[in-house]
Amino acid sequence: MQKSTFSQATYDFLVIGTGLSGLNTALKLAPHGQVALVAKSKIENNNSWLAQGGIASVIYNKNEDSFDAHIEDTIKAGAGICDKTIVEHVIKEGPQRINDLVEWGVQFDKTKDEYFALTKEGGHSYSRILHVGDFTGQAINEALIKKVLENENIELIDNHLAIDLIKENKLQGSDSVSCLGAFILDLDTEHVYPIMAKATVLATGGAGKAYLYTSNWSGATGDGIAMAYRAGAEVKNLEFMQFHPTCLYHPEARNFLISEALRGEGALLKLESGQRFMTDYHESAELAPRDIVARSIDNEMKKNGLNCVYLDITMKDRSFLEKRFPNIFSKCLSLGIDISKDYIPVVPAAHYLCGGVTTNINGESTLKRLYVVGETSFTGLHGANRLASNSLLECLVFAHNTSQHIVANLKSLAIPEVERPSWVYHELENNDELIVIKHMWEEIRHLMWNYVGIVRSNKRLERARHRMENINQEIEEYYRDFKIHPDLVELRNIALFATLTIENALKRKNSIGIHYNIDLLEA
């Protein structure tokens, strides 16, 4: 991808993040003004690109499937605390937003008679998952990236890390509290630029890298959530980090996901002996909601002192597996695992954040001019546990809603006449201290995995909170005194996310969904 340079310091729209929600929002805003699209790394580096399964949507009324059934499945998976209005809106908008992707060139798998090929995943009553092999996210992103790079109104600013939001009330001569853009760090030159815009959209993804084991890409460090919180926006439900039950357990592929779609096609979870165990935990066995499957695997590993469990799909023909799961098949084969003959070693891993920056149906945060979409946001759709393949659907619907609302309110979003902010640089630099930063990051990830993981207790959460108090104090000292560095920026964000997650978990007075607290099981 060819890198763009800054052509201006003020844009109509600033979109931070290049996953499905960021690309979609940028494309829908582009006809109405100049868009600055900021990528932390390369444009294709994001969690959406890694999504294997697909998008859940009721496209046909085959086998009695319906909007009502999808709504019911979503609320049931979310342990009953989803926002029903949001759930109904997202699911009923699904077919139109799928059509957007088709018009942009996404070619979903189809049957011989040219219907969309639909599959089933955990928590779904019917087969309603559209997919492109087992690399759906990559296929969608490739189609949208092509459109973005062809659009003259979208300026790609890649290899830049957003540091903090620019607030109007912090600038000279203004009492208004609103977001006017963000400070962006050029990772090549280490120069910090202020970018100002009429509307700022955070689409920075989740925070899986706060945990020791995760399916997320390396840049999923909670940046958008941390920036929004520091700017005064409300965040909510961060205790609901979903753990995907099946991440490949292999030293050379620590964050490679084994899609739930394998279980949708009949794969079984087993111990190394070949003994199946999910029938002991839930009537839906391998197709139970993700929180139940992840806890069941965690329990079997702890009970039997195991490093992993296994996924068995050897009952399927090799030709079927190569065609249906080409990505997983080839990746496993490159590691010496022939999934047509061998069990796949798997472990649970931090996967998807169901909480985030609070937004309404239009993507508006509680901070004026700041919009949030995708995994960075808390919309109320997922409740206490996300239903499989509802995340990409949420990206599509809220990118559409957000862009529509921004465009409808453009006249009221004119940038006020305020003094342009400048970044205050610190010159103190010590490369030895970067080692300490790395150690603190690893300490946070171990702490979150052990104390704020799949199974929690009040004592573990209190220990985590106490340790994070000390870590945060150390980090702020570094941030205040040392030269800006991307590792320090990400560490600061990870630490704040971890702290907020612990606080949210301690405030939750019942064990529900993903937040499984053994001290509150009767609450």
Secondary structure, DSSP 8 states (H G I E B T S, - for coil): ------S-SEEEEEEE--SHHHHHHHHHHGGGS-EEEE-SSSTT-SHHHH--S-EE-----GGG--HHHHHHHHHHHTTT-S-HHHHHHHHHHHHHHHHHHHHTT----B-TTS-B--B--TT-SS--EE-STT-HHHHHHHHHHHHHHH-TTEEEE-SEEEEEEEEGGGSTT----BEEEEEEEETTT--EEEEEEEEEEE-----GGGSSSBSS-TT-S-HHHHHHHHTT--EE-TT-EEEEEEEE--TT-TT-B--THHHHTT-EEE-TTS-B-GGGT-TTGGGS-HHHHHHHHHHHHHHHT-S-EEEE-TTS-HHHHHHH-HHHHHHHHHTT--TTTS-EEEEEEEEEES-EEE--TT-B-SSBTEEE-GGGEE-SSSTTS--TT-HHHHHHHHHHHHHHHHHHTGGGG--------------B--HHHHHHHHHHHHHHHHHHHHHSSSSB-HHHHHHHHHHHHHHHHHHHHHHHHB---HHHHHHHHHHHHHHHHHHHHHH--S-BTTB-BTTSTT-
